[in-house]
Amino acid sequence: MSTRMKIIAILVARSGQTDALRELLFGMAPACRAEPGNLRWDIWRDPAEPARFVLDELYIDADAVAAHRETPHFKAYLARINDLAERTSLLLEPAAVA
């Protein structure tokens, strides 16, 4: 039985990089959502801190996460993200999920 996996990434744009970060995230959303193992890929923005974005991703299993990390759009994201934002990323498995 496969276990769904969630990724939560908190991204805070570096000074002057909010628009570039938003463009990067919005640009990769369609490709991420189209991945076969993706169940959810949402971008949230903190209204109290407009430079803070949260990615809420859900995958069918760990293999789907691994496949996501091998895609060209994810590799392009990794190549740019550290210049655009401070990043905290959590890979989570279900503990008590409805």
Chimera marker file (.cmm) of the C-alpha trace (Angstrom):
<marker_set name="trace">
<marker id="1" x="0.000" y="0.000" z="0.000" r="1" g="1" b="0" radius="0.5"/>
<marker id="2" x="1.383" y="3.408" z="-0.935" r="1" g="1" b="0" radius="0.5"/>
<marker id="3" x="1.491" y="6.301" z="1.490" r="1" g="1" b="0" radius="0.5"/>
<marker id="4" x="0.624" y="9.757" z="0.312" r="1" g="1" b="0" radius="0.5"/>
<marker id="5" x="3.321" y="12.355" z="0.824" r="1" g="1" b="0" radius="0.5"/>
<marker id="6" x="2.946" y="16.090" z="1.402" r="1" g="1" b="0" radius="0.5"/>
<marker id="7" x="5.482" y="18.813" z="0.806" r="1" g="1" b="0" radius="0.5"/>
<marker id="8" x="5.115" y="22.168" z="2.487" r="1" g="1" b="0" radius="0.5"/>
<marker id="9" x="7.615" y="24.771" z="1.335" r="1" g="1" b="0" radius="0.5"/>
<marker id="10" x="7.792" y="28.199" z="2.923" r="1" g="1" b="0" radius="0.5"/>
<marker id="11" x="9.466" y="30.752" z="0.684" r="1" g="1" b="0" radius="0.5"/>
<marker id="12" x="10.287" y="34.307" z="1.726" r="1" g="1" b="0" radius="0.5"/>
<marker id="13" x="11.411" y="36.491" z="-1.141" r="1" g="1" b="0" radius="0.5"/>
<marker id="14" x="14.730" y="38.218" z="-0.792" r="1" g="1" b="0" radius="0.5"/>
<marker id="15" x="14.676" y="42.007" z="-0.952" r="1" g="1" b="0" radius="0.5"/>
<marker id="16" x="13.395" y="43.140" z="-4.343" r="1" g="1" b="0" radius="0.5"/>
<marker id="17" x="12.684" y="39.570" z="-5.524" r="1" g="1" b="0" radius="0.5"/>
<marker id="18" x="8.964" y="39.169" z="-4.693" r="1" g="1" b="0" radius="0.5"/>
<marker id="19" x="7.780" y="39.575" z="-8.289" r="1" g="1" b="0" radius="0.5"/>
<marker id="20" x="10.458" y="37.234" z="-9.638" r="1" g="1" b="0" radius="0.5"/>
<marker id="21" x="9.582" y="34.615" z="-7.020" r="1" g="1" b="0" radius="0.5"/>
<marker id="22" x="5.876" y="34.869" z="-7.823" r="1" g="1" b="0" radius="0.5"/>
<marker id="23" x="6.607" y="34.505" z="-11.547" r="1" g="1" b="0" radius="0.5"/>
<marker id="24" x="8.787" y="31.437" z="-10.937" r="1" g="1" b="0" radius="0.5"/>
<marker id="25" x="6.128" y="29.735" z="-8.803" r="1" g="1" b="0" radius="0.5"/>
<marker id="26" x="3.177" y="30.629" z="-11.026" r="1" g="1" b="0" radius="0.5"/>
<marker id="27" x="5.164" y="29.556" z="-14.090" r="1" g="1" b="0" radius="0.5"/>
<marker id="28" x="5.865" y="26.065" z="-12.771" r="1" g="1" b="0" radius="0.5"/>
<marker id="29" x="2.380" y="25.407" z="-11.372" r="1" g="1" b="0" radius="0.5"/>
<marker id="30" x="0.841" y="23.964" z="-14.571" r="1" g="1" b="0" radius="0.5"/>
<marker id="31" x="3.711" y="21.504" z="-15.103" r="1" g="1" b="0" radius="0.5"/>
<marker id="32" x="3.687" y="20.377" z="-11.463" r="1" g="1" b="0" radius="0.5"/>
<marker id="33" x="-0.080" y="19.902" z="-11.452" r="1" g="1" b="0" radius="0.5"/>
<marker id="34" x="0.168" y="17.823" z="-14.639" r="1" g="1" b="0" radius="0.5"/>
<marker id="35" x="2.603" y="15.298" z="-13.148" r="1" g="1" b="0" radius="0.5"/>
<marker id="36" x="1.032" y="11.813" z="-12.992" r="1" g="1" b="0" radius="0.5"/>
<marker id="37" x="1.638" y="11.380" z="-9.241" r="1" g="1" b="0" radius="0.5"/>
<marker id="38" x="0.526" y="14.862" z="-8.205" r="1" g="1" b="0" radius="0.5"/>
<marker id="39" x="-2.767" y="15.252" z="-6.362" r="1" g="1" b="0" radius="0.5"/>
<marker id="40" x="-2.418" y="18.901" z="-5.339" r="1" g="1" b="0" radius="0.5"/>
<marker id="41" x="-0.016" y="21.759" z="-5.998" r="1" g="1" b="0" radius="0.5"/>
<marker id="42" x="-1.188" y="25.063" z="-4.559" r="1" g="1" b="0" radius="0.5"/>
<marker id="43" x="0.488" y="28.395" z="-3.980" r="1" g="1" b="0" radius="0.5"/>
<marker id="44" x="-0.573" y="30.392" z="-0.929" r="1" g="1" b="0" radius="0.5"/>
<marker id="45" x="0.496" y="33.932" z="-0.053" r="1" g="1" b="0" radius="0.5"/>
<marker id="46" x="0.626" y="35.426" z="3.433" r="1" g="1" b="0" radius="0.5"/>
<marker id="47" x="-1.495" y="38.616" z="3.485" r="1" g="1" b="0" radius="0.5"/>
<marker id="48" x="0.426" y="39.849" z="6.545" r="1" g="1" b="0" radius="0.5"/>
<marker id="49" x="3.766" y="39.341" z="4.764" r="1" g="1" b="0" radius="0.5"/>
<marker id="50" x="3.283" y="39.619" z="0.956" r="1" g="1" b="0" radius="0.5"/>
<marker id="51" x="6.825" y="38.383" z="0.271" r="1" g="1" b="0" radius="0.5"/>
<marker id="52" x="6.003" y="35.017" z="1.943" r="1" g="1" b="0" radius="0.5"/>
<marker id="53" x="4.598" y="32.203" z="-0.179" r="1" g="1" b="0" radius="0.5"/>
<marker id="54" x="3.702" y="28.680" z="0.883" r="1" g="1" b="0" radius="0.5"/>
<marker id="55" x="3.634" y="25.729" z="-1.496" r="1" g="1" b="0" radius="0.5"/>
<marker id="56" x="1.169" y="23.008" z="-0.520" r="1" g="1" b="0" radius="0.5"/>
<marker id="57" x="1.888" y="19.850" z="-2.511" r="1" g="1" b="0" radius="0.5"/>
<marker id="58" x="0.374" y="16.378" z="-2.253" r="1" g="1" b="0" radius="0.5"/>
<marker id="59" x="1.673" y="13.283" z="-4.049" r="1" g="1" b="0" radius="0.5"/>
<marker id="60" x="0.374" y="9.729" z="-4.282" r="1" g="1" b="0" radius="0.5"/>
<marker id="61" x="3.569" y="8.310" z="-2.761" r="1" g="1" b="0" radius="0.5"/>
<marker id="62" x="7.313" y="8.746" z="-2.254" r="1" g="1" b="0" radius="0.5"/>
<marker id="63" x="8.014" y="7.559" z="-5.804" r="1" g="1" b="0" radius="0.5"/>
<marker id="64" x="5.902" y="10.431" z="-7.145" r="1" g="1" b="0" radius="0.5"/>
<marker id="65" x="7.913" y="12.874" z="-5.022" r="1" g="1" b="0" radius="0.5"/>
<marker id="66" x="11.143" y="11.394" z="-6.388" r="1" g="1" b="0" radius="0.5"/>
<marker id="67" x="9.800" y="11.688" z="-9.953" r="1" g="1" b="0" radius="0.5"/>
<marker id="68" x="8.802" y="15.315" z="-9.286" r="1" g="1" b="0" radius="0.5"/>
<marker id="69" x="12.334" y="16.116" z="-8.173" r="1" g="1" b="0" radius="0.5"/>
<marker id="70" x="13.712" y="14.777" z="-11.478" r="1" g="1" b="0" radius="0.5"/>
<marker id="71" x="11.541" y="16.955" z="-13.718" r="1" g="1" b="0" radius="0.5"/>
<marker id="72" x="13.051" y="19.797" z="-15.752" r="1" g="1" b="0" radius="0.5"/>
<marker id="73" x="10.740" y="22.353" z="-14.111" r="1" g="1" b="0" radius="0.5"/>
<marker id="74" x="11.810" y="21.311" z="-10.591" r="1" g="1" b="0" radius="0.5"/>
<marker id="75" x="15.487" y="21.397" z="-11.564" r="1" g="1" b="0" radius="0.5"/>
<marker id="76" x="14.994" y="24.889" z="-13.042" r="1" g="1" b="0" radius="0.5"/>
<marker id="77" x="13.311" y="25.930" z="-9.781" r="1" g="1" b="0" radius="0.5"/>
<marker id="78" x="16.237" y="24.602" z="-7.732" r="1" g="1" b="0" radius="0.5"/>
<marker id="79" x="18.710" y="26.466" z="-9.916" r="1" g="1" b="0" radius="0.5"/>
<marker id="80" x="17.005" y="29.807" z="-9.151" r="1" g="1" b="0" radius="0.5"/>
<marker id="81" x="15.265" y="29.561" z="-5.792" r="1" g="1" b="0" radius="0.5"/>
<marker id="82" x="18.221" y="30.345" z="-3.515" r="1" g="1" b="0" radius="0.5"/>
<marker id="83" x="18.817" y="33.626" z="-5.365" r="1" g="1" b="0" radius="0.5"/>
<marker id="84" x="15.151" y="34.587" z="-5.017" r="1" g="1" b="0" radius="0.5"/>
<marker id="85" x="14.114" y="33.391" z="-1.567" r="1" g="1" b="0" radius="0.5"/>
<marker id="86" x="14.899" y="31.904" z="1.794" r="1" g="1" b="0" radius="0.5"/>
<marker id="87" x="13.389" y="28.417" z="1.692" r="1" g="1" b="0" radius="0.5"/>
<marker id="88" x="12.186" y="25.926" z="4.280" r="1" g="1" b="0" radius="0.5"/>
<marker id="89" x="10.835" y="22.671" z="2.886" r="1" g="1" b="0" radius="0.5"/>
<marker id="90" x="9.193" y="19.818" z="4.777" r="1" g="1" b="0" radius="0.5"/>
<marker id="91" x="8.469" y="16.350" z="3.398" r="1" g="1" b="0" radius="0.5"/>
<marker id="92" x="5.635" y="14.870" z="5.459" r="1" g="1" b="0" radius="0.5"/>
<marker id="93" x="3.894" y="11.524" z="5.735" r="1" g="1" b="0" radius="0.5"/>
<marker id="94" x="0.383" y="11.119" z="7.146" r="1" g="1" b="0" radius="0.5"/>
<marker id="95" x="0.058" y="10.701" z="10.896" r="1" g="1" b="0" radius="0.5"/>
<marker id="96" x="-3.662" y="11.254" z="11.483" r="1" g="1" b="0" radius="0.5"/>
<marker id="97" x="-5.204" y="12.573" z="8.288" r="1" g="1" b="0" radius="0.5"/>
<marker id="98" x="-8.916" y="12.514" z="7.482" r="1" g="1" b="0" radius="0.5"/>
<link id1="1" id2="2" r="1" g="1" b="0" radius="0.2"/>
<link id1="2" id2="3" r="1" g="1" b="0" radius="0.2"/>
<link id1="3" id2="4" r="1" g="1" b="0" radius="0.2"/>
<link id1="4" id2="5" r="1" g="1" b="0" radius="0.2"/>
<link id1="5" id2="6" r="1" g="1" b="0" radius="0.2"/>
<link id1="6" id2="7" r="1" g="1" b="0" radius="0.2"/>
<link id1="7" id2="8" r="1" g="1" b="0" radius="0.2"/>
<link id1="8" id2="9" r="1" g="1" b="0" radius="0.2"/>
<link id1="9" id2="10" r="1" g="1" b="0" radius="0.2"/>
<link id1="10" id2="11" r="1" g="1" b="0" radius="0.2"/>
<link id1="11" id2="12" r="1" g="1" b="0" radius="0.2"/>
<link id1="12" id2="13" r="1" g="1" b="0" radius="0.2"/>
<link id1="13" id2="14" r="1" g="1" b="0" radius="0.2"/>
<link id1="14" id2="15" r="1" g="1" b="0" radius="0.2"/>
<link id1="15" id2="16" r="1" g="1" b="0" radius="0.2"/>
<link id1="16" id2="17" r="1" g="1" b="0" radius="0.2"/>
<link id1="17" id2="18" r="1" g="1" b="0" radius="0.2"/>
<link id1="18" id2="19" r="1" g="1" b="0" radius="0.2"/>
<link id1="19" id2="20" r="1" g="1" b="0" radius="0.2"/>
<link id1="20" id2="21" r="1" g="1" b="0" radius="0.2"/>
<link id1="21" id2="22" r="1" g="1" b="0" radius="0.2"/>
<link id1="22" id2="23" r="1" g="1" b="0" radius="0.2"/>
<link id1="23" id2="24" r="1" g="1" b="0" radius="0.2"/>
<link id1="24" id2="25" r="1" g="1" b="0" radius="0.2"/>
<link id1="25" id2="26" r="1" g="1" b="0" radius="0.2"/>
<link id1="26" id2="27" r="1" g="1" b="0" radius="0.2"/>
<link id1="27" id2="28" r="1" g="1" b="0" radius="0.2"/>
<link id1="28" id2="29" r="1" g="1" b="0" radius="0.2"/>
<link id1="29" id2="30" r="1" g="1" b="0" radius="0.2"/>
<link id1="30" id2="31" r="1" g="1" b="0" radius="0.2"/>
<link id1="31" id2="32" r="1" g="1" b="0" radius="0.2"/>
<link id1="32" id2="33" r="1" g="1" b="0" radius="0.2"/>
<link id1="33" id2="34" r="1" g="1" b="0" radius="0.2"/>
<link id1="34" id2="35" r="1" g="1" b="0" radius="0.2"/>
<link id1="35" id2="36" r="1" g="1" b="0" radius="0.2"/>
<link id1="36" id2="37" r="1" g="1" b="0" radius="0.2"/>
<link id1="37" id2="38" r="1" g="1" b="0" radius="0.2"/>
<link id1="38" id2="39" r="1" g="1" b="0" radius="0.2"/>
<link id1="39" id2="40" r="1" g="1" b="0" radius="0.2"/>
<link id1="40" id2="41" r="1" g="1" b="0" radius="0.2"/>
<link id1="41" id2="42" r="1" g="1" b="0" radius="0.2"/>
<link id1="42" id2="43" r="1" g="1" b="0" radius="0.2"/>
<link id1="43" id2="44" r="1" g="1" b="0" radius="0.2"/>
<link id1="44" id2="45" r="1" g="1" b="0" radius="0.2"/>
<link id1="45" id2="46" r="1" g="1" b="0" radius="0.2"/>
<link id1="46" id2="47" r="1" g="1" b="0" radius="0.2"/>
<link id1="47" id2="48" r="1" g="1" b="0" radius="0.2"/>
<link id1="48" id2="49" r="1" g="1" b="0" radius="0.2"/>
<link id1="49" id2="50" r="1" g="1" b="0" radius="0.2"/>
<link id1="50" id2="51" r="1" g="1" b="0" radius="0.2"/>
<link id1="51" id2="52" r="1" g="1" b="0" radius="0.2"/>
<link id1="52" id2="53" r="1" g="1" b="0" radius="0.2"/>
<link id1="53" id2="54" r="1" g="1" b="0" radius="0.2"/>
<link id1="54" id2="55" r="1" g="1" b="0" radius="0.2"/>
<link id1="55" id2="56" r="1" g="1" b="0" radius="0.2"/>
<link id1="56" id2="57" r="1" g="1" b="0" radius="0.2"/>
<link id1="57" id2="58" r="1" g="1" b="0" radius="0.2"/>
<link id1="58" id2="59" r="1" g="1" b="0" radius="0.2"/>
<link id1="59" id2="60" r="1" g="1" b="0" radius="0.2"/>
<link id1="60" id2="61" r="1" g="1" b="0" radius="0.2"/>
<link id1="61" id2="62" r="1" g="1" b="0" radius="0.2"/>
<link id1="62" id2="63" r="1" g="1" b="0" radius="0.2"/>
<link id1="63" id2="64" r="1" g="1" b="0" radius="0.2"/>
<link id1="64" id2="65" r="1" g="1" b="0" radius="0.2"/>
<link id1="65" id2="66" r="1" g="1" b="0" radius="0.2"/>
<link id1="66" id2="67" r="1" g="1" b="0" radius="0.2"/>
<link id1="67" id2="68" r="1" g="1" b="0" radius="0.2"/>
<link id1="68" id2="69" r="1" g="1" b="0" radius="0.2"/>
<link id1="69" id2="70" r="1" g="1" b="0" radius="0.2"/>
<link id1="70" id2="71" r="1" g="1" b="0" radius="0.2"/>
<link id1="71" id2="72" r="1" g="1" b="0" radius="0.2"/>
<link id1="72" id2="73" r="1" g="1" b="0" radius="0.2"/>
<link id1="73" id2="74" r="1" g="1" b="0" radius="0.2"/>
<link id1="74" id2="75" r="1" g="1" b="0" radius="0.2"/>
<link id1="75" id2="76" r="1" g="1" b="0" radius="0.2"/>
<link id1="76" id2="77" r="1" g="1" b="0" radius="0.2"/>
<link id1="77" id2="78" r="1" g="1" b="0" radius="0.2"/>
<link id1="78" id2="79" r="1" g="1" b="0" radius="0.2"/>
<link id1="79" id2="80" r="1" g="1" b="0" radius="0.2"/>
<link id1="80" id2="81" r="1" g="1" b="0" radius="0.2"/>
<link id1="81" id2="82" r="1" g="1" b="0" radius="0.2"/>
<link id1="82" id2="83" r="1" g="1" b="0" radius="0.2"/>
<link id1="83" id2="84" r="1" g="1" b="0" radius="0.2"/>
<link id1="84" id2="85" r="1" g="1" b="0" radius="0.2"/>
<link id1="85" id2="86" r="1" g="1" b="0" radius="0.2"/>
<link id1="86" id2="87" r="1" g="1" b="0" radius="0.2"/>
<link id1="87" id2="88" r="1" g="1" b="0" radius="0.2"/>
<link id1="88" id2="89" r="1" g="1" b="0" radius="0.2"/>
<link id1="89" id2="90" r="1" g="1" b="0" radius="0.2"/>
<link id1="90" id2="91" r="1" g="1" b="0" radius="0.2"/>
<link id1="91" id2="92" r="1" g="1" b="0" radius="0.2"/>
<link id1="92" id2="93" r="1" g="1" b="0" radius="0.2"/>
<link id1="93" id2="94" r="1" g="1" b="0" radius="0.2"/>
<link id1="94" id2="95" r="1" g="1" b="0" radius="0.2"/>
<link id1="95" id2="96" r="1" g="1" b="0" radius="0.2"/>
<link id1="96" id2="97" r="1" g="1" b="0" radius="0.2"/>
<link id1="97" id2="98" r="1" g="1" b="0" radius="0.2"/>
</marker_set>
